[in-house]
Amino acid sequence: MRRFWEGLGLPGLVDVHTHFMPERVLRKVWGYFDALGALTGGIEWPITYRQEEGERTALLREFGVRAFTAMLYPHKAGMAQWLNGWAVDFARRTPDCLHTCTLFPEPGVEAYVREAVEAGARVFKAHVQVGAYDPADELLDGAWGLLAEAGVPVVIHCGSGPAPGKHTGPEPIARVLARHPRLRLVVAHLGMPEYEDFMDLAERYGEVRLDTTMAFTDFSERLAPFPRRALPRLAALGDRVLLGSDFPNIPYLYLHQLRALERLELGDDWLRGVCHDNAARLFGLPVR
């Protein structure tokens, strides 16, 4: 790990897609992945880093991750505000974690999003697939507008991998961006498997970004291979591509994500931007 980022002349890594949440919620998430083989054609999804919270934060620091997130998400109404309360405490005791919050289409969402932003939230997580909601739902309109105005990024799982949902895919996100073109959406997993459709949106809207979570790994290439014809477009979007890992919920070693990016051969400047500089600029962290 250290040889990788030191070889690029970086002070470490910034990972915009790591998961921390209340332990009983995380155990249920792990249970979902344990049973995921039925949705992935029999391909198993073992959790590589199934340690306790303190061990997981220590591992990220050992890897050289200077800043990370606590991606958490509700699957029903009434849950987001409780998760956000937990996130405040986690951010206080974990200073290298970017204070992360979430939201759900429900009455009062704009009020608790505003409260979270005023409390210092640096990034939000939205999970269209797990939440089974339309991101263009009118209930979310005020919250999206507030986040766009505040410039707070939103990491959003809206692609149809690993299994499609009723509201996954580029069309619902296109409707959100048509209303809120300055919204800083970070499309998780490069929009897997609709990679090119989400690159279309990133090319159309200057505040849309993509995170690399699980993309190009041997595991994901078996499920949803990235089209090699699109690599020049990904290279051109290099200043808006951010490192994401999905740690700890990954079925391989953390280093494999970095090697998967390296073997694209898009150049050291591209790798430096993706692995550190782009996210550092987005979140106002020291670049070097």
C-alpha positions in Angstrom: 0.0 0.0 0.0 2.7 2.5 1.0 4.8 1.7 -2.0 1.8 2.4 -4.2 1.0 5.9 -3.0 4.5 7.0 -2.2 5.5 5.9 -5.7 3.0 8.5 -7.0 4.4 11.2 -4.8 1.2 11.3 -2.7 0.9 11.8 1.1 -1.7 9.1 1.2 -5.1 8.3 -0.1 -8.6 9.8 0.1 -11.4 7.3 -0.1 -14.9 8.7 -0.6 -16.7 5.4 -0.3 -16.1 3.5 3.0 -18.9 2.2 5.2 -19.3 2.8 9.0 -22.7 2.6 10.6 -24.2 1.4 13.9 -23.0 -2.2 14.5 -26.4 -3.8 14.4 -27.1 -2.2 11.1 -23.8 -3.2 9.6 -24.4 -6.8 10.7 -27.6 -6.8 8.6 -25.7 -5.3 5.7 -23.2 -8.1 6.0 -26.0 -10.6 6.1 -27.3 -9.2 2.8 -23.9 -9.7 1.1 -23.6 -13.2 2.6 -26.8 -14.1 0.8 -26.0 -12.2 -2.4 -25.0 -15.2 -4.5 -28.5 -15.7 -5.7 -28.5 -12.3 -7.3 -25.0 -12.5 -8.8 -25.3 -15.8 -10.7 -23.9 -17.8 -7.9 -20.8 -15.6 -7.4 -20.2 -15.4 -3.7 -19.4 -12.1 -1.9 -17.3 -12.8 1.2 -16.6 -9.8 3.4 -12.8 -9.4 3.6 -12.6 -6.9 6.5 -15.2 -8.3 9.0 -13.5 -6.7 12.0 -14.8 -4.5 14.8 -15.1 -0.8 14.2 -11.9 0.2 15.9 -9.9 -2.4 14.0 -11.4 -1.2 10.7 -10.5 2.5 11.3 -7.0 1.4 12.3 -6.6 -0.6 9.1 -7.6 2.3 6.9 -4.9 4.5 8.6 -2.4 1.7 8.2 -3.2 1.6 4.5 -2.4 5.3 4.3 -6.0 6.6 3.9 -5.8 10.2 5.2 -9.6 10.9 4.9 -12.6 8.6 4.5 -16.3 8.5 4.8 -19.0 6.8 6.9 -21.4 5.8 4.1 -24.7 4.9 5.8 -28.2 4.7 4.4 -31.8 4.0 5.5 -34.1 1.5 3.9 -37.3 3.0 5.3 -38.9 6.2 6.5 -38.0 7.4 10.0 -34.5 5.9 9.9 -32.3 8.6 8.3 -32.5 11.1 11.2 -31.5 8.3 13.7 -28.5 7.4 11.5 -27.5 11.0 11.2 -27.4 11.3 15.0 -25.1 8.3 15.2 -22.9 9.9 12.5 -22.4 13.1 14.5 -20.9 11.0 17.3 -18.8 8.9 15.0 -17.4 12.1 13.3 -16.5 13.5 16.7 -14.5 10.5 17.8 -13.0 9.9 14.3 -11.5 13.1 13.1 -10.1 11.7 9.8 -13.6 10.6 8.8 -15.5 13.2 6.8 -18.8 13.8 8.7 -21.3 11.8 6.6 -25.1 11.9 6.7 -28.0 10.5 4.7 -31.6 11.1 3.7 -34.8 9.5 2.6 -37.9 10.8 0.8 -40.2 11.5 3.7 -41.9 14.5 5.3 -39.4 16.6 7.2 -36.4 15.5 5.1 -35.4 19.1 4.2 -35.5 20.1 7.8 -33.2 17.3 9.0 -30.9 17.8 6.0 -30.5 21.4 6.9 -29.8 20.5 10.5 -27.1 18.1 9.4 -25.5 20.6 7.1 -25.5 23.3 9.9 -24.0 20.6 12.2 -21.0 20.3 9.8 -21.9 17.4 7.5 -19.3 17.2 4.7 -20.9 14.6 2.5 -24.2 12.7 2.2 -25.0 9.2 1.1 -28.0 8.2 -0.9 -28.8 4.6 -1.9 -31.6 4.4 -4.5 -31.4 0.6 -4.7 -31.6 -0.2 -1.0 -34.0 2.6 -0.3 -36.2 1.6 -3.3 -37.1 5.2 -3.9 -37.2 7.5 -6.9 -34.4 10.1 -6.4 -36.6 12.6 -8.3 -39.4 12.2 -5.7 -40.9 15.6 -5.0 -40.3 15.0 -1.3 -36.6 15.2 -1.9 -36.7 18.3 -4.1 -36.1 20.8 -1.3 -33.3 18.7 0.2 -31.5 18.4 -3.2 -31.8 22.2 -3.6 -30.4 22.8 -0.2 -27.4 20.5 -0.8 -26.8 22.1 -4.2 -26.8 25.5 -2.7 -24.5 24.5 0.2 -22.1 22.6 -2.2 -22.2 19.5 -0.1 -21.4 16.4 -2.2 -23.8 13.4 -2.3 -22.4 9.9 -3.0 -25.3 8.2 -4.6 -25.7 4.5 -5.5 -28.0 4.8 -8.5 -26.6 2.3 -11.0 -28.3 -1.1 -11.4 -25.5 -3.2 -10.0 -25.3 -5.7 -8.4 -29.1 -6.1 -9.1 -31.5 -3.6 -10.7 -34.1 -1.8 -8.7 -37.3 -0.1 -9.7 -35.6 3.3 -9.7 -32.0 2.6 -10.6 -30.4 3.7 -13.8 -29.6 7.1 -15.3 -33.1 8.4 -16.1 -34.2 9.2 -12.6 -30.8 10.9 -11.9 -31.2 12.9 -15.1 -34.5 14.3 -13.9 -32.8 15.3 -10.6 -30.0 17.1 -12.4 -32.4 18.8 -14.7 -33.9 20.5 -11.7 -30.6 20.9 -9.7 -27.7 21.2 -12.2 -25.3 22.4 -9.6 -25.9 19.4 -7.3 -22.5 17.7 -6.5 -23.5 14.1 -7.2 -20.8 11.5 -6.9 -22.1 8.5 -8.8 -21.0 5.4 -6.9 -19.3 2.4 -8.7 -19.0 4.6 -11.9 -22.7 3.9 -12.3 -22.1 0.2 -12.8 -23.3 -1.4 -15.1 -24.6 1.7 -16.9 -21.1 3.2 -17.1 -21.4 5.1 -20.3 -24.9 6.5 -19.5 -23.5 8.0 -16.3 -20.5 9.4 -18.1 -22.9 11.1 -20.4 -24.3 12.9 -17.3 -20.9 13.8 -16.0 -20.0 15.3 -19.4 -23.2 17.3 -19.4 -23.1 18.5 -15.8 -19.8 20.0 -14.5 -20.5 19.1 -10.8 -21.2 15.4 -11.4 -18.4 13.1 -10.4 -17.8 9.4 -10.4 -16.3 7.1 -7.8 -14.3 4.0 -8.7 -15.8 1.7 -6.1 -15.2 -1.9 -7.1 -14.9 -0.9 -10.8 -12.2 -2.7 -12.8 -11.6 -5.3 -10.1 -11.5 -8.9 -11.2 -14.7 -9.5 -9.2 -16.7 -6.7 -10.9 -15.3 -7.5 -14.4 -16.9 -10.9 -14.1 -20.3 -9.3 -13.3 -20.3 -6.0 -15.3 -17.2 -5.4 -17.4 -16.3 -1.8 -18.1 -16.4 -1.2 -21.9 -12.8 -0.5 -23.0 -14.0 1.8 -25.7 -15.0 4.2 -22.9 -11.6 4.5 -21.3 -10.6 7.7 -23.3 -13.8 9.3 -21.9 -12.8 8.3 -18.4 -9.4 9.7 -18.9 -10.9 13.0 -20.0 -13.0 13.1 -16.9 -10.0 12.5 -14.8 -10.4 15.6 -12.5 -13.9 14.3 -11.5 -13.1 10.7 -10.8 -12.6 9.8 -7.1 -11.3 6.8 -5.3 -13.9 4.7 -3.7 -13.4 1.2 -2.2 -16.6 0.0 -0.4 -14.3 -1.0 2.5 -15.0 -3.1 4.5 -17.7 -4.8 2.4 -15.3 -6.0 -0.4 -14.6 -9.6 -1.5 -10.9 -9.0 -2.0 -7.9 -7.1 -0.5 -8.1 -3.3 -0.5 -4.9 -3.1 -2.5 -6.6 -4.9 -5.4 -8.8 -1.8 -6.1 -5.6 0.3 -6.5 -3.9 -2.2 -8.7 -7.1 -2.5 -10.9 -6.9 1.3 -11.4 -3.2 1.2 -12.1 -3.5 -1.5 -14.8 -5.8 0.8 -16.8 -2.5 2.6 -17.8 -4.2 6.0 -17.9 -1.0 7.6 -16.4 0.4 8.7 -13.1 -1.3 12.1 -13.3 -4.7 10.5 -13.6 -3.9 8.1 -10.7 -2.7 11.0 -8.5 -6.0 12.8 -9.1 -8.2 9.8 -8.6 -6.4 8.5 -5.5 -6.0 11.8 -3.7 -6.0 15.2 -5.3 -9.6 15.3 -6.8 -11.2 14.4 -3.5 -8.8 16.7 -1.5 -9.9 19.6 -3.6 -13.6 18.7 -3.4 -13.5 18.5 0.4 -11.0 21.4 1.0 -8.2 19.1 2.3 -4.5 19.8 1.7 -3.6 18.6 -1.7 0.1 17.9 -1.0 
